[in-house]
């Protein structure tokens, strides 16, 4: 079984704070993607609500995730972001059932073949 961890973090911004939140999240995403155990760190916004977001994170293992929380950029975000949210963050942790593979027909799948 893989030790990879996927995190889904759902949250809703206060409409009047979208600009400040966006700047903070851009900085967080950019810095986090440079961490050695980060496999993916992608922010998505709902098609029907510009204030609703989900952060999809993939980590090599629990140690990489724990190291992420100790990073200065993560600590800064954890201190700043709550003031811009309309409600608390809902976080769930997931594990893959099988090794990660690209969908058939993609350039990544061709590289795996």
Phi, psi and omega per residue, in radians:
X1 nan 2.455 -3.137
X2 -1.231 2.584 3.052
X3 -1.660 0.063 3.127
X4 -1.079 2.498 3.136
X5 -2.178 2.349 3.027
X6 -1.961 2.346 3.108
X7 -2.024 2.329 2.979
X8 -2.018 2.109 3.136
X9 -2.071 1.931 -3.134
X10 -1.734 2.360 3.105
X11 -2.722 2.790 -3.134
X12 -2.176 2.264 3.132
X13 -1.529 2.684 2.914
X14 -1.267 2.306 -3.077
X15 -0.938 -0.669 -3.098
X16 -1.292 -0.097 -3.108
X17 -1.944 0.151 -3.062
X18 -0.991 -0.709 -3.111
X19 -1.140 -0.829 3.140
X20 -1.136 -0.771 3.119
X21 -1.085 -0.779 -3.139
X22 -1.021 -0.757 3.126
X23 -1.113 -0.753 3.136
X24 -1.146 -0.716 -3.131
X25 -1.228 -0.631 3.066
X26 -1.030 -0.780 3.125
X27 -1.121 -0.727 3.131
X28 -1.108 -0.822 -3.121
X29 -1.075 -0.826 -3.117
X30 -1.034 -0.827 -3.123
X31 -1.202 -0.730 -3.079
X32 -1.141 -0.649 -3.137
X33 -1.095 -0.283 3.115
X34 -1.532 -0.169 -3.114
X35 -1.215 2.438 -3.047
X36 -1.064 -0.552 -3.107
X37 -1.640 0.064 -3.123
X38 -1.474 2.063 3.100
X39 -1.605 -0.539 3.089
X40 -2.836 2.578 3.112
X41 -2.679 1.643 -2.956
X42 -2.190 2.238 3.123
X43 -1.718 2.316 3.128
X44 -2.187 2.598 3.067
X45 -2.069 2.503 -3.127
X46 -1.134 2.479 3.115
X47 -1.162 -0.515 -3.062
X48 -1.806 0.053 -3.089
X49 -2.741 1.825 -3.088
X50 -1.188 -0.085 3.118
X51 -1.733 -0.095 -3.093
X52 -1.821 2.238 -3.053
X53 -2.257 2.740 2.908
X54 -2.389 2.338 3.061
X55 -1.829 2.126 -3.131
X56 -1.873 2.021 -3.079
X57 -2.048 2.437 2.989
X58 -2.215 2.233 -3.088
X59 -2.123 2.531 -3.139
X60 -1.001 -0.731 -3.113
X61 -2.907 3.115 -3.105
X62 -1.088 -0.618 3.138
X63 -1.112 -0.692 3.113
X64 -1.144 -0.699 3.108
X65 -1.131 -0.762 3.111
X66 -1.108 -0.696 3.104
X67 -1.097 -0.620 3.106
X68 -1.029 -0.766 -3.107
X69 -1.183 -0.336 3.120
X70 -1.537 -0.172 -3.096
X71 -1.214 2.502 3.123
X72 -1.002 -0.689 -3.127
X73 -1.165 -0.559 3.096
X74 -1.257 -0.767 3.121
X75 -1.060 -0.706 3.098
X76 -1.079 -0.822 3.140
X77 -1.094 -0.756 -3.137
X78 -1.093 -0.516 3.119
X79 -1.403 -0.605 -3.037
X80 -1.552 -0.799 -2.918
X81 -1.055 -0.700 -3.079
X82 -0.938 -0.560 -3.134
X83 -1.167 -0.343 -3.090
X84 -1.730 0.022 -3.070
X85 -1.734 2.540 3.106
X86 -1.416 -0.357 -3.137
X87 -2.754 2.977 -3.100
X88 -1.173 2.769 3.102
X89 -1.366 2.369 3.060
X90 -1.838 2.034 -3.067
X91 -1.997 2.356 3.019
X92 -2.288 2.567 -3.127
X93 -1.940 2.439 -3.062
X94 -2.341 2.763 3.009
X95 -2.273 2.577 3.126
X96 -1.269 2.561 3.065
X97 -1.468 -0.440 3.131
X98 -2.493 2.854 3.101
X99 -0.989 2.598 -3.133
X100 -1.178 2.220 3.053
X101 -2.344 2.534 3.099
X102 -1.258 2.598 3.094
X103 -1.072 2.551 3.113
X104 -0.999 2.491 3.091
X105 1.569 -0.022 3.120
X106 -1.716 2.839 3.095
X107 -1.045 -0.655 -3.140
X108 -1.138 -0.658 3.124
X109 -1.130 -0.664 3.132
X110 -1.115 -0.633 3.114
X111 -1.179 -0.563 -3.119
X112 -1.303 -0.440 -3.045
X113 -1.259 nan nan
